[in-house]
């Protein structure tokens, strides 16, 4: 199987960009991270042995680059809040646009509250619909560990949603 970088880039750019953002890469660094992922893909594409799907392989590279970037950013600037102005959505009407931007802001805020292990499994399983064996292989853990992390991530996500709903109800009073 011969893969061309142009084809991989064209077919999987959106997936890599979305995955990097969901893994906690801030908007200011997103383009650089995605570029670094595809530089690595360019260098290693000939080594891809198809033991996993191309998408799983790309996610593994994205995961490692995103981890490195987040660690580097944490050393430089300990805390960056999500900027809602950078989460613009193009929707038919202003109300729909506001609701979508708010939902995305809440999603990223909840993901930001999770530790890396839970966040990574949650993004792969719930948002990218990857299989548990693929997730476990990408993370280098056994399947039971991956399932346990997903269970904990789902609980953390539900708790985060409940907190945000409670805040919204309190604000409306």
N, C-alpha and C positions, 0 to 999 in steps of 0.2 A: 504494500500500500504506500503510494507516494503522495505525501501531503505538500502543498504549496503554501507558503506563508501568506500570500495574498488571499487565498481562499479561507484559511483559518482566521485571518484578521477580519475579513468581510463577514463571515458567518458567526463569529463569536465575540466581536468587539463589545456589543451591547451586554452580553452575558458577563464578560470580564469587568466592564465598567460598573454594572449593577452589583456584582459580587463584591468588588472592592469597596464600594460605598456602603453596602450593608455590613461589611466586616469592620467598619469604623474608620475608614479613611476619610478625612475631612475634604471638603470641596476644594480647598486651596491646593491640596496635594494629589487630588484624584487623577488629573491628566498625567502627572509624572509617574504615578504608580502604574497606571495602565500602560504607559509607554515602556516602563521597565519590565512589565510582564511580557510584552511582545518582543522586547529585546532578548529576553531569556528564551522565549519560544523560538525565535529565529536561530539562536545559538544551539538549541537542543532538539529542534524538530526532527532532525535525522536520527536521534536517539529514541524517539517515541516508538515503543514496541507494541502498542495496542493491547497491553494487558488489562487496561482499563479503557473506558471511553475517552475520547479526546476531551470532552467537556469536563470529566472528572480530573484528568491530567491538568487542564488549564486552571481548574479551581484550586488544585494543590499548589500550583505556582502562584496564583493570585493570593492564596492564603498566606504563603510564606512572605511574599513581598509586602502584603498589608500588615502582617505582624511586625516586620522589620521597620516599616514606616511609622507605625503607631508607637513602637518603642522609642524610635528616634525623636518623634514629635513630643512624646511625654518627657524626655530628657530636656528638650529645648524649652517647652512651654507646658507646665503641669496641667493646666485645665483650659480647654476651649469649649465653649458652649455651641450648640447647634444654632446656626443663624437662620431663622425662618425666612429671611429675605432671599436666601440662596435656594430655597426649595419651591421655586415658582412652578406652577403647572399651567398648561394651556388647556382650558376647558371652555365649553360653550358659554357659560354664564359666570358672573362674579361669585354667586353663592356656591356653585359647584366647585369653582376654583379655590375658594377659601376653605371649603370642607376638605378637599383633596390635600391642599397644602398642610392643613392642620393634622390630618390623619398621617401624612408622611412625617411630619414633625414629631408626633406622638410615637410613631413606630421607631424612628431613630433615637428618640429619647429613651425609650424602653430598652432598645438594643444596647445603647450606651451604658445603661445601668447593669447589664449582665457582665459576668467575668468572661474572658476570652474563650475558654473551653465551651461554655454553654452557648455563647453567641455563635461560635463557628458551627456547631452542630445544628442549632436552630436555623441559621441562614441556609445551610445546605439542605436540611430536611424539609422545613416548612416553606421557605421562600423559593428555593431552587428545585425542590421536588427530587432530590437525589436519593438513591436507595441507601439503606443502612450499611450494607456491605461496602459500597463505594465510599461512603462517609468514613467508615472505620479504616479503610485502606488509605484514604487521603490523610487522615489524622495519625495513622500509625498506632491505633488502639484496637482492642478486640471489639467485636460487635456488641457484646453485653455492656461494655463500658460506654460505647456510643449511645446505646439505648438509655442507659442511666443518665447520661448527660442531657439527652433530649428530654427525658421526663422532667428533670430539674429545670431545664430551660423553659419548657412549657409552663411549669408552675410559676417561674419567675416572670414570664411574659403575662400570664393571667393576673398575677399580683400587680404588675405594672399597669395593666389596663384598668384594673379596679382602682388603683391610686389616682390615675388620671381622670377617671369618671367621677370619683369622689371630689377631686379638686374642681372639676367643671360644675358639679352640682352646688358646691359651696359658693363658687363665684356667682352663680345665678341667683342666689338668695338675696 
